[in-house]
Amino acid sequence: MKTRITEMFGIEHPIIQGGMHYVGFAEMAAAVSNAGGLGIITGLTQGTPEKLANEIARCKDMTDKPFGVNLTFLPSLNAPDYPGLVRVIIEGGVKIVETAGNNPAQVLPHFKDAGVKVIHKCTSVRHSLKAQSIGCDAVSVDGFECGGHPGEDDIPNMILLPRAADELDIPFVASGGMADARSLVAALAMGADGMNMGTRFIATKEAPVHENVKQAIVDASELDTRLVMRPLRNTERVLTNDAVERLLEKEKELGDDLKFEDIAEEVAGVYPRIMSEGDMDAGAWSCGMVAGLINDIPTCKELIDGIMQEAEALIRQRLAGFVDGKAA
């Protein structure tokens, strides 16, 4: 299948593995890229330029296919060494970067000069248009269903994707609620050039996370995510657990007086305990509503091959049947 995204990134299938904290290691990225998609290393999980450079080198040892690095720009009193992270991405020969969070305008000239393609994650049409205007090559349009930060507009992909298609000139992929061939075909029908999957890739054999995490996703339904930090306008969709329910009680009790410090125990620094150690009640961790569509733990190749085969069948048989008068 060829789309503007496969052509731009030099990949076989229009499927991207989004950057995920304490998931996007070299093992994950290489497995997705080797299966024909675009794997992504999560830069801030590495933290320092030296560790990121090492992770890029590890990934190159595992795959000769294109892969990218996610670089999320967050407001922080102790900001990461962003110039150093940009430098090692370029020096490591990475040609695709997924940016997220704040406006990436300050790093775009460096990436452009090095021939790096930039895809920026956006949760609204207006942010997508801004990304286009500053020179991003593509955008990942994240609907309200997505795990992690869905923005504050609460627009689901059935509306957001066609709106993006109406307004954008650059390619975009659908993110949030993406899990299978139906997701991909629907995204293409609404104007996207591919899809970005996060939660679905956590529940794969190669995902370098504790088995408890994978099983929690398989066991969850579409009703098991919660929105936290809404009062702080830093909304995050997470899988429910004891810590999340405790956090929500704090938000309810404190109301407008809520401060980040009040919920730091449930959200700050919990990812290593959850993803690496499998302590599922350690705190809040990003998970999409799409968990309700995830029922197995395949290899990345099994997952991607299955999606592409089923997508082709959907397009050639079921959808063609409607216009041919032979609907199945």
ABEGO torsion letter per residue (X at the ends): XBBAAAAAAGBABBBBBBBBBGABBAAAAAAAAAAGBBBBBBAAAAGBAAAAAAAAAAAAAABABBBBBBBBBBBBABBBBAAAAAAAAAAAGBABBBBBEBBAAAAAAAAAAAGBBBBBBBABAAAAAAAAAAGBABBBBBBAABBEBAEAAGBBAAAAAAAAAAABABBBBBBEGBABAAAAAAAAAAGBAEBBBAAAAABBAABBBBAAAAAAAAABBAAABBBBGAAAGABBBBBBBAAAAAAAAAAAAAEAABBAAAAAAAABGAAAAAAAAGBAAAEBBBBBAAAAABABBBBAAAAAAAAAAAAAAAAAAAAAAAAAGABX
